[in-house]
Amino acid sequence: MVLSPGLLLLVFVLGLVVTLPTLAQDDSRYKKFLTQHYDAKAKGRDDRYYERTMKERQLTSPCKEVNTFIHDTMNNIKAICGRDGSPYNEDLRISNASFQVTTCTHHGGSSRPPCRYRASKGSRRIVIACEKGFPIHLNEKSYQSVVSRPLAQT
């Protein structure tokens, strides 16, 4: 049985119609994660830089109490969802290695802008939620328990 080119094209287009909304949904959650937590380079970054960054990325209405930026490549962060991460608690992944991070902590009385942040730099393992191989959530509450755990041996 030979399929006509028109029928093959129809099957291909129908496949795209079904697949694209799913890919777009996954992509939007990953993009939100990157907006909130990805900052490639850590050098020269101070309180003012992060106050501006938090505002530019629309994380200040209301002022977000704590936000952590991860300084590495997108591919290295994504790899925690696979070979470079280990299961953690029920549905999270913990990085097998430490990452450079900057944690911005809101200081001041009001939760309304202008928001003031203090940036503290460090290196630690990170805990994320993954969906279909992409990071979609950084679990900042797990950091305290992560700091005291040894790195996995590779």
N, C-alpha and C positions, 0 to 999 in steps of 0.2 A: 504494500500500500504506500503510495507516494502522496505527500501533502503538498498542496499548492503553495506558492510563495505568499499569497494573500492570507491563507489560513495560518501559516506560520507567523506572519506579522500580527495577526489578530491575537494569537496565543501569547506572543511576546508582550504586546501592549497590555493585555489583561493581567499578565504577571507583574508588570510595572505598577499598574493601578493598585494592585493588592499590596505590593511590597513597599512602595515609596512612603505611604503614611506611617508605617511601622518604623522605617529607618529614620524618618524625620522626627518622630517622637523620641526615639533613643538618642538621636543627635542633640535634641534640645536639652535633655537632662544632662548630658555630658558637657554641652556648652555652658550651661548654668554652673556646673561644678568648676569648670575652668575659669569662668568669670569671677567666682567667689574665692577660689583657692590657688590659682596658678599665677606665678610671677617668676619668670625664667631666671633672672639674675638677682642676687641678694646684695651685691656690693654697693656701698654708697647710699643705702636706703635708710632714712631716719623717720622720726615721728611725723614730720610735715609731709614727707613723700607718701606715707601710708594714710594720713588724713585725706590727702588729695585723691589717692587711689581709691579709697573706700567711697568717697563722694562720686568720683567718675564712674565707678562700677555700680552705683545706685544701691549701696549697702548702708545708707545712713538715714533712712526714713521709715521707721524710727532708727536711732543709732543702734547698731548691732553691738552687743556687749563684748563679744569676742569673735575674732575671725583670724584664721591662720592661712598664710600664704606658703605654698610649697615651691622651693627653688630647685628645679631640675628640668629635664626634658619631659614633654608630654608622653613620649613613648615609655620612659622609665616609670612614670607615675601609672600609666595604663597597665604596665607589666605586673603591677601588684595584684591585678585581677587574675593573673595567670601564674607563670613560673616564679615570679619574684615576690610572691605573697603567700601567706599561709592562712588557713581558716582561723577565725577569731570569733569567739562567742557563737551566736546562732547563725547570723547571715552576713558577717563582716569578714574583711581580709586585713591582715596586718603585714606590713612590709617586712621583708627578711633583712633589709639593711636600713640604716639611718638615712634621713633626708635632711638637708638644710631647710629650716623653716623660720618664718617670722610670724609671731603671734601679736596681733593688735588688740589691745585691751582698752575699752572705753573708760575714760576717767572724766569725772564731772557729774554734776547733779542731774541734769535733765536728759531724757531720752530723745529729745527733739534737737534737730540741727541748730547751730553748728556743732558737730561732733568732734571731740578731741580724743586722740588715741595715743597710747604709748606702745612703741614697737619693741619687742624683745626677741632677739635672735637666738637660735639654738640649732641643735642637730638631734633628731630623734626618729624613732620608727613612727609610722603613721598608720591609722586605722581608717579604712574606707569601706563603703558599700559599693558593690558592683552590680551591673545589670548588663547581660549579654556581652561581657568582656570589657565594659567601659566603667570607669569610676563615676558615681553619681552623687556621692555624699561623703563628706569628711566627718568622721565622728570625733569631735573635739573633746567630748567628755571622757573618752577612753584614755587620753594622754597620761593622766596621773598614774594609772595602773600600768601603762606601757613603759614608762620611764624606768620602773624598777625591774622589768623583765630583761633577761639577757637576750642578745641577738641570737638568731638561729645559726647553727653551724652549717656551712655549705661545703 
